Amino acid sequence: MSKYDCTKTLDYAHEYRRMCSSTCCDVCPLSVLDYCIMEGVTEEHIAILQKWSDEHPEEPKLTSKEVEDE
């Protein structure tokens, strides 16, 4: 299981996309802010997304070799 550091741009972008694809806008943790777009990210955006990321770890993905071995 990977832990992402949302202070890093690529990790933030990855987790932002993952959260948006799994969360309705009405209950999105970033909805408490005026906007949740990728531009103008503040430390508050990062903290909120990091908290969400820590609470929703990404499931490990099996490689094709691991799938064959099962």
mmCIF file as gemmi writes it, N, C-alpha and C atoms, coordinates in Angstrom:
data_model
loop_
_atom_site.group_PDB
_atom_site.id
_atom_site.type_symbol
_atom_site.label_atom_id
_atom_site.label_alt_id
_atom_site.label_comp_id
_atom_site.label_asym_id
_atom_site.label_entity_id
_atom_site.label_seq_id
_atom_site.pdbx_PDB_ins_code
_atom_site.Cartn_x
_atom_site.Cartn_y
_atom_site.Cartn_z
_atom_site.occupancy
_atom_site.B_iso_or_equiv
_atom_site.pdbx_formal_charge
_atom_site.auth_seq_id
_atom_site.auth_asym_id
_atom_site.pdbx_PDB_model_num
ATOM 1 N N . MET Axp A 1 ? 0.84 -1.17 0 1 0 ? 1 A 1
ATOM 2 C CA . MET Axp A 1 ? 0 0 0 1 0 ? 1 A 1
ATOM 3 C C . MET Axp A 1 ? 0.892 1.242 0 1 0 ? 1 A 1
ATOM 4 N N . SER Axp A 2 ? 0.656 2.137 -0.926 1 0 ? 2 A 1
ATOM 5 C CA . SER Axp A 2 ? 1.439 3.357 -1.005 1 0 ? 2 A 1
ATOM 6 C C . SER Axp A 2 ? 0.828 4.443 -0.143 1 0 ? 2 A 1
ATOM 7 N N . LYS Axp A 3 ? 1.68 5.191 0.507 1 0 ? 3 A 1
ATOM 8 C CA . LYS Axp A 3 ? 1.238 6.382 1.229 1 0 ? 3 A 1
ATOM 9 C C . LYS Axp A 3 ? 1.703 7.569 0.415 1 0 ? 3 A 1
ATOM 10 N N . TYR Axp A 4 ? 0.787 8.461 0.143 1 0 ? 4 A 1
ATOM 11 C CA . TYR Axp A 4 ? 1.098 9.615 -0.682 1 0 ? 4 A 1
ATOM 12 C C . TYR Axp A 4 ? 1.38 10.832 0.176 1 0 ? 4 A 1
ATOM 13 N N . ASP Axp A 5 ? 2.315 11.653 -0.297 1 0 ? 5 A 1
ATOM 14 C CA . ASP Axp A 5 ? 2.66 12.912 0.354 1 0 ? 5 A 1
ATOM 15 C C . ASP Axp A 5 ? 2.067 14.027 -0.493 1 0 ? 5 A 1
ATOM 16 N N . CYS Axp A 6 ? 0.945 14.563 -0.06 1 0 ? 6 A 1
ATOM 17 C CA . CYS Axp A 6 ? 0.206 15.535 -0.867 1 0 ? 6 A 1
ATOM 18 C C . CYS Axp A 6 ? 0.898 16.892 -0.973 1 0 ? 6 A 1
ATOM 19 N N . THR Axp A 7 ? 2.03 17.059 -0.287 1 0 ? 7 A 1
ATOM 20 C CA . THR Axp A 7 ? 2.801 18.286 -0.487 1 0 ? 7 A 1
ATOM 21 C C . THR Axp A 7 ? 3.587 18.204 -1.791 1 0 ? 7 A 1
ATOM 22 N N . LYS Axp A 8 ? 3.704 16.997 -2.339 1 0 ? 8 A 1
ATOM 23 C CA . LYS Axp A 8 ? 4.381 16.8 -3.628 1 0 ? 8 A 1
ATOM 24 C C . LYS Axp A 8 ? 3.335 16.903 -4.731 1 0 ? 8 A 1
ATOM 25 N N . THR Axp A 9 ? 3.649 17.652 -5.756 1 0 ? 9 A 1
ATOM 26 C CA . THR Axp A 9 ? 2.699 17.957 -6.82 1 0 ? 9 A 1
ATOM 27 C C . THR Axp A 9 ? 2.089 16.71 -7.447 1 0 ? 9 A 1
ATOM 28 N N . LEU Axp A 10 ? 2.898 15.738 -7.818 1 0 ? 10 A 1
ATOM 29 C CA . LEU Axp A 10 ? 2.369 14.538 -8.471 1 0 ? 10 A 1
ATOM 30 C C . LEU Axp A 10 ? 1.495 13.726 -7.529 1 0 ? 10 A 1
ATOM 31 N N . ASP Axp A 11 ? 1.895 13.633 -6.266 1 0 ? 11 A 1
ATOM 32 C CA . ASP Axp A 11 ? 1.071 12.914 -5.294 1 0 ? 11 A 1
ATOM 33 C C . ASP Axp A 11 ? -0.25 13.647 -5.071 1 0 ? 11 A 1
ATOM 34 N N . TYR Axp A 12 ? -0.196 14.974 -4.984 1 0 ? 12 A 1
ATOM 35 C CA . TYR Axp A 12 ? -1.422 15.755 -4.805 1 0 ? 12 A 1
ATOM 36 C C . TYR Axp A 12 ? -2.359 15.517 -5.984 1 0 ? 12 A 1
ATOM 37 N N . ALA Axp A 13 ? -1.832 15.606 -7.195 1 0 ? 13 A 1
ATOM 38 C CA . ALA Axp A 13 ? -2.654 15.425 -8.398 1 0 ? 13 A 1
ATOM 39 C C . ALA Axp A 13 ? -3.266 14.029 -8.431 1 0 ? 13 A 1
ATOM 40 N N . HIS Axp A 14 ? -2.483 13.025 -8.097 1 0 ? 14 A 1
ATOM 41 C CA . HIS Axp A 14 ? -2.971 11.646 -8.091 1 0 ? 14 A 1
ATOM 42 C C . HIS Axp A 14 ? -4.125 11.488 -7.094 1 0 ? 14 A 1
ATOM 43 N N . GLU Axp A 15 ? -3.912 11.94 -5.879 1 0 ? 15 A 1
ATOM 44 C CA . GLU Axp A 15 ? -4.918 11.776 -4.842 1 0 ? 15 A 1
ATOM 45 C C . GLU Axp A 15 ? -6.142 12.662 -5.102 1 0 ? 15 A 1
ATOM 46 N N . TYR Axp A 16 ? -5.933 13.831 -5.678 1 0 ? 16 A 1
ATOM 47 C CA . TYR Axp A 16 ? -7.051 14.716 -6.045 1 0 ? 16 A 1
ATOM 48 C C . TYR Axp A 16 ? -7.969 14.007 -7.04 1 0 ? 16 A 1
ATOM 49 N N . ARG Axp A 17 ? -7.359 13.408 -8.079 1 0 ? 17 A 1
ATOM 50 C CA . ARG Axp A 17 ? -8.155 12.674 -9.083 1 0 ? 17 A 1
ATOM 51 C C . ARG Axp A 17 ? -8.858 11.475 -8.454 1 0 ? 17 A 1
ATOM 52 N N . ARG Axp A 18 ? -8.15 10.776 -7.587 1 0 ? 18 A 1
ATOM 53 C CA . ARG Axp A 18 ? -8.729 9.596 -6.942 1 0 ? 18 A 1
ATOM 54 C C . ARG Axp A 18 ? -9.89 9.994 -6.044 1 0 ? 18 A 1
ATOM 55 N N . MET Axp A 19 ? -9.736 11.075 -5.293 1 0 ? 19 A 1
ATOM 56 C CA . MET Axp A 19 ? -10.81 11.517 -4.413 1 0 ? 19 A 1
ATOM 57 C C . MET Axp A 19 ? -12.015 11.975 -5.241 1 0 ? 19 A 1
ATOM 58 N N . CYS Axp A 20 ? -11.765 12.738 -6.284 1 0 ? 20 A 1
ATOM 59 C CA . CYS Axp A 20 ? -12.866 13.249 -7.106 1 0 ? 20 A 1
ATOM 60 C C . CYS Axp A 20 ? -13.629 12.131 -7.807 1 0 ? 20 A 1
ATOM 61 N N . SER Axp A 21 ? -12.939 11.061 -8.135 1 0 ? 21 A 1
ATOM 62 C CA . SER Axp A 21 ? -13.621 9.959 -8.81 1 0 ? 21 A 1
ATOM 63 C C . SER Axp A 21 ? -14.392 9.071 -7.834 1 0 ? 21 A 1
ATOM 64 N N . SER Axp A 22 ? -14.147 9.232 -6.545 1 0 ? 22 A 1
ATOM 65 C CA . SER Axp A 22 ? -14.829 8.374 -5.571 1 0 ? 22 A 1
ATOM 66 C C . SER Axp A 22 ? -15.738 9.136 -4.613 1 0 ? 22 A 1
ATOM 67 N N . THR Axp A 23 ? -15.823 10.447 -4.761 1 0 ? 23 A 1
ATOM 68 C CA . THR Axp A 23 ? -16.581 11.269 -3.827 1 0 ? 23 A 1
ATOM 69 C C . THR Axp A 23 ? -17.511 12.201 -4.577 1 0 ? 23 A 1
ATOM 70 N N . CYS Axp A 24 ? -18.738 12.278 -4.158 1 0 ? 24 A 1
ATOM 71 C CA . CYS Axp A 24 ? -19.695 13.232 -4.719 1 0 ? 24 A 1
ATOM 72 C C . CYS Axp A 24 ? -19.296 14.644 -4.279 1 0 ? 24 A 1
ATOM 73 N N . CYS Axp A 25 ? -19.457 15.613 -5.14 1 0 ? 25 A 1
ATOM 74 C CA . CYS Axp A 25 ? -19.075 17.001 -4.825 1 0 ? 25 A 1
ATOM 75 C C . CYS Axp A 25 ? -19.76 17.521 -3.557 1 0 ? 25 A 1
ATOM 76 N N . ASP Axp A 26 ? -20.995 17.083 -3.329 1 0 ? 26 A 1
ATOM 77 C CA . ASP Axp A 26 ? -21.736 17.561 -2.151 1 0 ? 26 A 1
ATOM 78 C C . ASP Axp A 26 ? -21.071 17.172 -0.832 1 0 ? 26 A 1
ATOM 79 N N . VAL Axp A 27 ? -20.374 16.053 -0.817 1 0 ? 27 A 1
ATOM 80 C CA . VAL Axp A 27 ? -19.736 15.586 0.415 1 0 ? 27 A 1
ATOM 81 C C . VAL Axp A 27 ? -18.213 15.609 0.324 1 0 ? 27 A 1
ATOM 82 N N . CYS Axp A 28 ? -17.705 16.226 -0.707 1 0 ? 28 A 1
ATOM 83 C CA . CYS Axp A 28 ? -16.255 16.317 -0.897 1 0 ? 28 A 1
ATOM 84 C C . CYS Axp A 28 ? -15.633 17.109 0.247 1 0 ? 28 A 1
ATOM 85 N N . PRO Axp A 29 ? -14.541 16.614 0.816 1 0 ? 29 A 1
ATOM 86 C CA . PRO Axp A 29 ? -13.877 17.347 1.895 1 0 ? 29 A 1
ATOM 87 C C . PRO Axp A 29 ? -13.425 18.749 1.481 1 0 ? 29 A 1
ATOM 88 N N . LEU Axp A 30 ? -13.139 18.94 0.197 1 0 ? 30 A 1
ATOM 89 C CA . LEU Axp A 30 ? -12.711 20.261 -0.256 1 0 ? 30 A 1
ATOM 90 C C . LEU Axp A 30 ? -13.871 21.231 -0.454 1 0 ? 30 A 1
ATOM 91 N N . SER Axp A 31 ? -15.101 20.762 -0.312 1 0 ? 31 A 1
ATOM 92 C CA . SER Axp A 31 ? -16.26 21.635 -0.51 1 0 ? 31 A 1
ATOM 93 C C . SER Axp A 31 ? -16.363 22.717 0.564 1 0 ? 31 A 1
ATOM 94 N N . VAL Axp A 32 ? -15.637 22.572 1.656 1 0 ? 32 A 1
ATOM 95 C CA . VAL Axp A 32 ? -15.646 23.61 2.693 1 0 ? 32 A 1
ATOM 96 C C . VAL Axp A 32 ? -14.886 24.853 2.247 1 0 ? 32 A 1
ATOM 97 N N . LEU Axp A 33 ? -14.073 24.706 1.207 1 0 ? 33 A 1
ATOM 98 C CA . LEU Axp A 33 ? -13.328 25.835 0.648 1 0 ? 33 A 1
ATOM 99 C C . LEU Axp A 33 ? -14.131 26.445 -0.492 1 0 ? 33 A 1
ATOM 100 N N . ASP Axp A 34 ? -13.745 27.621 -0.911 1 0 ? 34 A 1
ATOM 101 C CA . ASP Axp A 34 ? -14.472 28.304 -1.983 1 0 ? 34 A 1
ATOM 102 C C . ASP Axp A 34 ? -14.379 27.571 -3.312 1 0 ? 34 A 1
ATOM 103 N N . TYR Axp A 35 ? -13.329 26.846 -3.536 1 0 ? 35 A 1
ATOM 104 C CA . TYR Axp A 35 ? -13.149 26.14 -4.794 1 0 ? 35 A 1
ATOM 105 C C . TYR Axp A 35 ? -12.259 24.926 -4.571 1 0 ? 35 A 1
ATOM 106 N N . CYS Axp A 36 ? -12.346 23.983 -5.467 1 0 ? 36 A 1
ATOM 107 C CA . CYS Axp A 36 ? -11.53 22.77 -5.315 1 0 ? 36 A 1
ATOM 108 C C . CYS Axp A 36 ? -10.788 22.432 -6.61 1 0 ? 36 A 1
ATOM 109 N N . ILE Axp A 37 ? -10.513 23.441 -7.414 1 0 ? 37 A 1
ATOM 110 C CA . ILE Axp A 37 ? -9.799 23.198 -8.665 1 0 ? 37 A 1
ATOM 111 C C . ILE Axp A 37 ? -8.317 22.985 -8.394 1 0 ? 37 A 1
ATOM 112 N N . MET Axp A 38 ? -7.588 22.555 -9.394 1 0 ? 38 A 1
ATOM 113 C CA . MET Axp A 38 ? -6.169 22.277 -9.235 1 0 ? 38 A 1
ATOM 114 C C . MET Axp A 38 ? -5.318 23.552 -9.179 1 0 ? 38 A 1
ATOM 115 N N . GLU Axp A 39 ? -5.824 24.669 -9.666 1 0 ? 39 A 1
ATOM 116 C CA . GLU Axp A 39 ? -5.057 25.911 -9.642 1 0 ? 39 A 1
ATOM 117 C C . GLU Axp A 39 ? -5.283 26.638 -8.325 1 0 ? 39 A 1
ATOM 118 N N . GLY Axp A 40 ? -4.279 27.314 -7.847 1 0 ? 40 A 1
ATOM 119 C CA . GLY Axp A 40 ? -4.422 28.078 -6.618 1 0 ? 40 A 1
ATOM 120 C C . GLY Axp A 40 ? -4.526 27.222 -5.379 1 0 ? 40 A 1
ATOM 121 N N . VAL Axp A 41 ? -3.828 26.104 -5.352 1 0 ? 41 A 1
ATOM 122 C CA . VAL Axp A 41 ? -3.871 25.196 -4.207 1 0 ? 41 A 1
ATOM 123 C C . VAL Axp A 41 ? -3.183 25.855 -3.019 1 0 ? 41 A 1
ATOM 124 N N . THR Axp A 42 ? -3.875 25.849 -1.895 1 0 ? 42 A 1
ATOM 125 C CA . THR Axp A 42 ? -3.315 26.423 -0.669 1 0 ? 42 A 1
ATOM 126 C C . THR Axp A 42 ? -2.883 25.305 0.278 1 0 ? 42 A 1
ATOM 127 N N . GLU Axp A 43 ? -2.238 25.69 1.356 1 0 ? 43 A 1
ATOM 128 C CA . GLU Axp A 43 ? -1.85 24.704 2.366 1 0 ? 43 A 1
ATOM 129 C C . GLU Axp A 43 ? -3.074 24.035 2.976 1 0 ? 43 A 1
ATOM 130 N N . GLU Axp A 44 ? -4.182 24.767 3.022 1 0 ? 44 A 1
ATOM 131 C CA . GLU Axp A 44 ? -5.417 24.186 3.548 1 0 ? 44 A 1
ATOM 132 C C . GLU Axp A 44 ? -5.931 23.079 2.625 1 0 ? 44 A 1
ATOM 133 N N . HIS Axp A 45 ? -5.855 23.289 1.309 1 0 ? 45 A 1
ATOM 134 C CA . HIS Axp A 45 ? -6.224 22.248 0.344 1 0 ? 45 A 1
ATOM 135 C C . HIS Axp A 45 ? -5.373 21 0.574 1 0 ? 45 A 1
ATOM 136 N N . ILE Axp A 46 ? -4.073 21.225 0.704 1 0 ? 46 A 1
ATOM 137 C CA . ILE Axp A 46 ? -3.135 20.109 0.888 1 0 ? 46 A 1
ATOM 138 C C . ILE Axp A 46 ? -3.459 19.346 2.164 1 0 ? 46 A 1
ATOM 139 N N . ALA Axp A 47 ? -3.706 20.059 3.253 1 0 ? 47 A 1
ATOM 140 C CA . ALA Axp A 47 ? -4 19.404 4.536 1 0 ? 47 A 1
ATOM 141 C C . ALA Axp A 47 ? -5.281 18.58 4.453 1 0 ? 47 A 1
ATOM 142 N N . ILE Axp A 48 ? -6.307 19.131 3.814 1 0 ? 48 A 1
ATOM 143 C CA . ILE Axp A 48 ? -7.579 18.411 3.689 1 0 ? 48 A 1
ATOM 144 C C . ILE Axp A 48 ? -7.401 17.165 2.834 1 0 ? 48 A 1
ATOM 145 N N . LEU Axp A 49 ? -6.713 17.312 1.714 1 0 ? 49 A 1
ATOM 146 C CA . LEU Axp A 49 ? -6.516 16.158 0.835 1 0 ? 49 A 1
ATOM 147 C C . LEU Axp A 49 ? -5.62 15.109 1.5 1 0 ? 49 A 1
ATOM 148 N N . GLN Axp A 50 ? -4.589 15.544 2.235 1 0 ? 50 A 1
ATOM 149 C CA . GLN Axp A 50 ? -3.715 14.593 2.924 1 0 ? 50 A 1
ATOM 150 C C . GLN Axp A 50 ? -4.495 13.792 3.946 1 0 ? 50 A 1
ATOM 151 N N . LYS Axp A 51 ? -5.374 14.464 4.681 1 0 ? 51 A 1
ATOM 152 C CA . LYS Axp A 51 ? -6.206 13.767 5.677 1 0 ? 51 A 1
ATOM 153 C C . LYS Axp A 51 ? -7.08 12.726 4.978 1 0 ? 51 A 1
ATOM 154 N N . TRP Axp A 52 ? -7.715 13.106 3.866 1 0 ? 52 A 1
ATOM 155 C CA . TRP Axp A 52 ? -8.554 12.167 3.121 1 0 ? 52 A 1
ATOM 156 C C . TRP Axp A 52 ? -7.705 10.99 2.627 1 0 ? 52 A 1
ATOM 157 N N . SER Axp A 53 ? -6.547 11.291 2.074 1 0 ? 53 A 1
ATOM 158 C CA . SER Axp A 53 ? -5.655 10.256 1.546 1 0 ? 53 A 1
ATOM 159 C C . SER Axp A 53 ? -5.251 9.264 2.64 1 0 ? 53 A 1
ATOM 160 N N . ASP Axp A 54 ? -4.911 9.778 3.803 1 0 ? 54 A 1
ATOM 161 C CA . ASP Axp A 54 ? -4.518 8.911 4.917 1 0 ? 54 A 1
ATOM 162 C C . ASP Axp A 54 ? -5.673 8.031 5.383 1 0 ? 54 A 1
ATOM 163 N N . GLU Axp A 55 ? -6.893 8.568 5.322 1 0 ? 55 A 1
ATOM 164 C CA . GLU Axp A 55 ? -8.069 7.816 5.763 1 0 ? 55 A 1
ATOM 165 C C . GLU Axp A 55 ? -8.588 6.839 4.709 1 0 ? 55 A 1
ATOM 166 N N . HIS Axp A 56 ? -8.169 7.006 3.455 1 0 ? 56 A 1
ATOM 167 C CA . HIS Axp A 56 ? -8.63 6.161 2.344 1 0 ? 56 A 1
ATOM 168 C C . HIS Axp A 56 ? -7.431 5.629 1.559 1 0 ? 56 A 1
ATOM 169 N N . PRO Axp A 57 ? -6.659 4.735 2.161 1 0 ? 57 A 1
ATOM 170 C CA . PRO Axp A 57 ? -5.474 4.232 1.461 1 0 ? 57 A 1
ATOM 171 C C . PRO Axp A 57 ? -5.867 3.518 0.166 1 0 ? 57 A 1
ATOM 172 N N . GLU Axp A 58 ? -5.016 3.673 -0.807 1 0 ? 58 A 1
ATOM 173 C CA . GLU Axp A 58 ? -5.263 3.046 -2.107 1 0 ? 58 A 1
ATOM 174 C C . GLU Axp A 58 ? -5.006 1.547 -2.004 1 0 ? 58 A 1
ATOM 175 N N . GLU Axp A 59 ? -5.927 0.782 -2.544 1 0 ? 59 A 1
ATOM 176 C CA . GLU Axp A 59 ? -5.774 -0.671 -2.535 1 0 ? 59 A 1
ATOM 177 C C . GLU Axp A 59 ? -4.603 -1.058 -3.448 1 0 ? 59 A 1
ATOM 178 N N . PRO Axp A 60 ? -3.799 -2.022 -3.008 1 0 ? 60 A 1
ATOM 179 C CA . PRO Axp A 60 ? -2.697 -2.461 -3.863 1 0 ? 60 A 1
ATOM 180 C C . PRO Axp A 60 ? -3.237 -3.105 -5.139 1 0 ? 60 A 1
ATOM 181 N N . LYS Axp A 61 ? -2.516 -2.904 -6.223 1 0 ? 61 A 1
ATOM 182 C CA . LYS Axp A 61 ? -2.907 -3.503 -7.499 1 0 ? 61 A 1
ATOM 183 C C . LYS Axp A 61 ? -1.984 -4.672 -7.788 1 0 ? 61 A 1
ATOM 184 N N . LEU Axp A 62 ? -2.59 -5.791 -8.167 1 0 ? 62 A 1
ATOM 185 C CA . LEU Axp A 62 ? -1.802 -6.971 -8.501 1 0 ? 62 A 1
ATOM 186 C C . LEU Axp A 62 ? -1.231 -6.84 -9.902 1 0 ? 62 A 1
ATOM 187 N N . THR Axp A 63 ? -0.008 -7.319 -10.067 1 0 ? 63 A 1
ATOM 188 C CA . THR Axp A 63 ? 0.571 -7.381 -11.405 1 0 ? 63 A 1
ATOM 189 C C . THR Axp A 63 ? -0.048 -8.563 -12.133 1 0 ? 63 A 1
ATOM 190 N N . SER Axp A 64 ? 0.113 -8.628 -13.452 1 0 ? 64 A 1
ATOM 191 C CA . SER Axp A 64 ? -0.449 -9.747 -14.206 1 0 ? 64 A 1
ATOM 192 C C . SER Axp A 64 ? 0.17 -11.069 -13.742 1 0 ? 64 A 1
ATOM 193 N N . LYS Axp A 65 ? 1.412 -11.065 -13.343 1 0 ? 65 A 1
ATOM 194 C CA . LYS Axp A 65 ? 2.081 -12.263 -12.821 1 0 ? 65 A 1
ATOM 195 C C . LYS Axp A 65 ? 1.419 -12.709 -11.515 1 0 ? 65 A 1
ATOM 196 N N . GLU Axp A 66 ? 1.138 -11.745 -10.635 1 0 ? 66 A 1
ATOM 197 C CA . GLU Axp A 66 ? 0.509 -12.087 -9.362 1 0 ? 66 A 1
ATOM 198 C C . GLU Axp A 66 ? -0.903 -12.618 -9.584 1 0 ? 66 A 1
ATOM 199 N N . VAL Axp A 67 ? -1.61 -12.096 -10.557 1 0 ? 67 A 1
ATOM 200 C CA . VAL Axp A 67 ? -2.959 -12.586 -10.873 1 0 ? 67 A 1
ATOM 201 C C . VAL Axp A 67 ? -2.882 -14.016 -11.379 1 0 ? 67 A 1
ATOM 202 N N . GLU Axp A 68 ? -1.907 -14.319 -12.217 1 0 ? 68 A 1
ATOM 203 C CA . GLU Axp A 68 ? -1.737 -15.677 -12.749 1 0 ? 68 A 1
ATOM 204 C C . GLU Axp A 68 ? -1.419 -16.672 -11.647 1 0 ? 68 A 1
ATOM 205 N N . ASP Axp A 69 ? -0.649 -16.241 -10.637 1 0 ? 69 A 1
ATOM 206 C CA . ASP Axp A 69 ? -0.228 -17.125 -9.548 1 0 ? 69 A 1
ATOM 207 C C . ASP Axp A 69 ? -1.377 -17.455 -8.587 1 0 ? 69 A 1
ATOM 208 N N . GLU Axp A 70 ? -2.422 -16.651 -8.591 1 0 ? 70 A 1
ATOM 209 C CA . GLU Axp A 70 ? -3.526 -16.889 -7.655 1 0 ? 70 A 1
ATOM 210 C C . GLU Axp A 70 ? -4.395 -18.005 -8.057 1 0 ? 70 A 1
